[in-house]
Amino acid sequence: LSLRNSVIDELCFQQDSEAATVCPETCDTCDAPLPPPTSAPGPIVSPPCSVCGEGSTVTMPNVLLNFDDFDVPISCARLENAGNTGFITTDVCDFLPTAISEACGCVASPVAPVTPLPTPAPAPLTPAPILRGCDDDRLATFFVRETGRNEPCVWLADSSRQNFRTVYCVEGREAYGKCRETCGACSDACQDTTGTFLYNGIQRPCLWLSLRNAVIGEVCLPGTEASTVCPETCGTCDDDAIPPPTPPPTRPPAPNPVCSICGEGK
């Protein structure tokens, strides 16, 4: 048969062909895939359910119950476990709370009270240290990227530049080290007044003076009007706040040894 292709088509594909059974290799029937084995059906597991009803539990686990579907009595504990592990169908579990509630002592499950976490006490705010001599460096400048120039501390202290202080008054930045009072790194009780002083026939405010270092050296002398009106700019109130150093106590001179003016023994 294997030498006659025309006969293969005629004999191998007839219904209940004897040739296909006798010559499976030639007829190409032995290579047909076998159907997959049928697996044995597993147990049907239902969703977990509470035999006492949602939120309730058995309190009399050793009580034995008799059901028509069981050959032997079953304890309340085993029945509850069967429900929790899905071995009781949903339709049966729906009627069980009414049937066993009294016998098994079904009661609502105790809910553990939720203990709120203690609220940590807020950390106390540490104010800036109040120091004597807490001033900006009048002669110092720092580079401002937005202006492309070196600016003094008085430029940063302007009330309209709060957004710049937010950026530049950060510990580690150049301005923070040079403009300590403006940046809040420290503070003192020394403040300029809102008054004015006379300079070359014109009344000038302290802000005008703070922008002119050369004039500060000229008018901020002890006892001048400018030093009284602008003590912060002139740096005079800080000098008053710092007491002079106390000199070490002096010892009284050592007394001279006792002597006889008439001579020893006279």
Secondary structure, DSSP 8 states (H G I E B T S, - for coil): -TT-HHHHHHHTTSTT-HHHHH-HHHHT-TTS------------------TT-TTEE-S-TT-EE--TT-SS-EEHHHHHHHHHTT-S-HHHHHHHHHHHTTTTT-EE---------------------B-TT----TT-EEEETTTTEEEEHHHHHSGGGHHHHHHH-STTSHHHHH-TTTTTS-B-S----S-EEEETTEEEEHHHHHT-HHHHHHH--TT-HHHHH-HHHHTHHHHHHS------------------TT-TT-
